[in-house]
């Protein structure tokens, strides 16, 4: 009788050839039972492990290895220890049966049973064995499913934590971006008036000294605002193709002066470093801030190591971003300091979070690095353990373009001119200060509080050589729309934008349109005069 499509393979182990013929005749009518014969009992385990029968029939009395020995050997081998074994014997002895079951047989038949009974017992033990296998496989599958569920639950918890962290960082970024914009406008008013006072008090050393001291405070405030914008990923990046090895080599002397003689600085650069496309001044700022943080963590002395190497997919996982794609340049800044415990490491990138005493740090160094790297389409990883120092790993995407030749440093002196400049600024104090400053430089000026009024000035026929306009402008006409319409009225007109926060207007994702000229707030008189002169000296037919 066939049970579904299941066939039962029976391995008969008996040294007598006639046993094969006899058992074969007894099972000849059983379509679902197939018989395989083995005469050499010493090969029982190897054969059973290869065949994996549904049931093993083994004779008790055999030369070499008897039925007890075969049973013991099969129970000792993990490949065959679960196979059902029926012992065949001509001895109907209770002692023999007791020993047989003690050795591990599943059943005992006295030769020769009725053929129907033999077939029934074979099917019973084969079915029970199959059921046990299915049960064990089900339990194993359940265990695997539970482990997979646990793993997925942990991954989901990690993803939710990462999402929560990203949402928190984004919310803080939006807040800090708005604060930085207003702060930069305030700083611009202070900076502009200090520049005017400097011009008005030439020859008065005491006044010049006070103005210089106040200017230092403005610079510190400007750096703070820049760090906030960097963390918020709202700073306007002026990215160019650079060779990172050249930049790091150029910074070596600056780092040694900044960190002091007690800190050992080691720079290790891989040969043939790939180029990257970043804002070089911002990258220098990040490296310097990381180096200063490392110095503070190391105390009076220690070793700072800056490494740069190419990073490719499939390489060393420790030197490749977790969710990276493609080629990167890895810049690593590591120290021999005290390291960070896990709770500090978790919050290290948050703005204003610091373990330093009050007045000894703003907590913006790492957050600024985080924002800059993310804004540059890169990845950043912080590795630290208490007592084992800290390593900040920055992964910046490879750029296949060639780096331009070095440019000569710009002249820092103030220069003026006789041209006419239209100043467009909705903040009255900022506009007034800028106009007076430009007048002191010799320029003729006209002014407007918004883009609509500025456009009206041009439409009335006023000749203007350059427009200096704030980016964030009230009214229905944006600064970019005004600039386009102004260039239509005056082909070749130069436009210089300024802003303390330009995201979404002339910068998208922190990247400036290449045709945009921007002077970030707060700016100095020297920077303003140099930028204006640079644009006015360009050929007039440039659109």
Secondary structure, 3 states (H helix, E strand, C coil): CCECCECEEEEEECCCHHHHHHHHHHCCCCCCEEEEEECCHHHHHHHHHHHCCCEEEEECCCCCCCHHHHHHHHHHCCCCCCCEEEEEECCCCHHHHHHHHHHCCCEEEECCCCHHHHHHHHHHHHHHHHHHHHHHHHHHHHHHHHHHHHHHHHHHHHHHHHHHHHHHHHHHHHHHHHHHHHHHHHHHHHHHHHHHHHHHCCCCHHHHHHHHHHHHHHHHHHHHHHHHHHHHCCCCECCEEEEHHHHHHHHHHHHHHHHCCCEEEEEEECCCCCEEEECHHHHHHHHHHHHHHHHHHHCCCEEEEEEEEEECCCCCHHHCCCCCCCCEEEEEEEECCCCCCHHHHHHCCCCCCCCCCCCCCCCCHHHHHHHHHHHCCCEEEEEECCCCCEEEEEEEEEECCCCCCCCCCCCCCCCCCCCEEEEECCCHHHHHHHHHHHHHCCCEEEEECCHHHHHHHHHCCCCCCEEEEECCCCCCCCHHHHHHHHHHHCCCCEEEEEECCCECCCEECCEECCCCCEEECCCCHHHHHHHHHHHHCCCCCCC
